Amino acid sequence: MEPIVSPLTIYILSAVNNLLCFMQGLLCIDIILGSLCLMFYWDKHSDLKYEYKEKEIALCREKIVVYGKGLKYSIIAGVILGLLCVFIPNRDTLIAMLVASYITPDNMSTANEVIKSNMQDYINMIVNGINSVK
């Protein structure tokens, strides 16, 4: 007999929150590193106006290129991580989606009939128990 819910699905449901927390942490680190790259880029860009020696100007330009690349990669990683954090649903949403896939009108009517018949049986047992005590 097949299980109603696959064990792999149960594992994925338990692991998705950890994955989301990890990605949110990476996104925070990326924002911090991107901000630092932007600050250093602006700092070196403003230093470029005041440097007079050719060696120092060349060094400043090299650092501007390095910080610019770091900023570009940080923006790309931030956009990708942000989109993943938005589009990967959390555990509760995944459970709701799983339950919704199993609930059909036929299942609801069958469950309703079972509950009604069981409820009537319990009521009859309680009434019989009360009558036998009297």
Helices and strands as residue ranges (DSSP letters): H 7-50, H 54-87, H 91-102, H 105-133
